Amino acid sequence: MPQRKENAVSSEVTTKEIVEHAYNAGASALMAFRTLAPKVPVNSRAMREFRNVQKELLLTARSIIDSQISFLERMEQVSGAVQKKEKLKKVPVKQKGD
């Protein structure tokens, strides 16, 4: 059981790092493009590509969020199953004189 908990914590840390890096990449791209934006025509290929980059970053964020929701739901299911198995049962105890 400790191995499963350790994997869950490791997965959570890795996911947080992925989210952080994806956010930083998107913010950097956005800042860079905003610097160039006044010089770039609205109908240019650069603008279309930038919109594609924005869309892909949002899809990445959605995917990460969906995977975290699924992970939490699986953890709830596992936790519920473990709790059901761990319920104490009343066991009759025989005394020596019985």
C-alpha positions in Angstrom: 0.0 0.0 0.0 2.8 2.5 0.7 4.0 2.1 -2.9 0.5 3.2 -4.3 0.5 6.3 -2.1 4.1 7.1 -3.1 3.1 6.8 -6.8 0.1 9.0 -6.3 2.3 11.7 -4.7 4.9 11.4 -7.4 2.2 11.7 -10.1 0.8 14.8 -8.5 4.2 16.5 -8.3 4.9 15.6 -11.9 1.5 16.9 -13.1 2.1 20.2 -11.2 5.4 20.6 -12.9 3.8 20.0 -16.3 1.1 22.5 -15.6 3.7 25.1 -14.4 5.9 24.6 -17.5 3.0 24.7 -19.9 1.7 27.9 -18.3 5.2 29.5 -18.4 5.6 28.5 -22.1 2.2 30.0 -23.0 2.8 33.2 -21.0 6.2 33.6 -22.6 4.8 33.0 -26.1 2.0 35.5 -25.4 4.3 38.2 -24.2 6.6 37.7 -27.2 3.8 37.9 -29.6 2.2 40.9 -27.9 5.5 42.7 -28.4 5.3 42.0 -32.2 1.6 42.3 -32.6 1.3 45.9 -33.5 3.6 45.2 -36.5 1.8 42.0 -37.6 -1.3 42.2 -39.9 -4.4 40.6 -38.5 -5.0 38.3 -41.4 -1.4 37.2 -41.7 -0.1 33.6 -41.4 1.7 34.6 -38.2 -1.6 35.6 -36.5 -3.2 32.3 -37.6 -0.3 30.4 -36.2 -0.4 32.3 -33.0 -4.1 31.5 -32.6 -3.2 27.8 -33.2 -0.6 28.0 -30.5 -3.1 29.5 -28.1 -5.6 26.9 -28.9 -3.1 24.1 -28.4 -2.0 25.5 -25.1 -5.7 25.6 -24.0 -6.2 22.0 -25.2 -3.1 21.0 -23.2 -4.5 22.7 -20.1 -7.9 20.9 -20.6 -6.2 17.6 -21.0 -4.2 18.0 -17.8 -7.3 19.1 -15.9 -9.3 16.2 -17.3 -6.5 13.7 -16.3 -6.4 15.2 -12.8 -10.2 14.9 -12.4 -10.0 11.2 -13.6 -7.1 10.6 -11.2 -9.1 12.1 -8.2 -12.1 10.0 -9.1 -10.0 6.8 -9.3 -8.5 7.7 -5.9 -12.0 8.1 -4.4 -13.0 4.7 -5.8 -9.9 3.0 -4.5 -10.3 4.7 -1.1 -14.0 3.7 -0.9 -13.2 0.1 -1.8 -10.4 -0.1 0.8 -12.7 1.4 3.4 -15.4 -1.3 2.7 -12.8 -4.0 3.1 -11.4 -2.6 6.3 -14.7 -2.6 8.2 -14.3 -4.6 11.4 -16.4 -7.7 11.8 -17.6 -8.8 15.1 -16.2 -12.2 15.9 -17.5 -14.3 18.7 -14.8 -15.3 21.3 -15.1 -18.6 23.1 -14.2 -18.6 26.8 -12.2 -21.5 28.1 -14.9 -22.6 30.4 -17.6 -22.8 27.6 
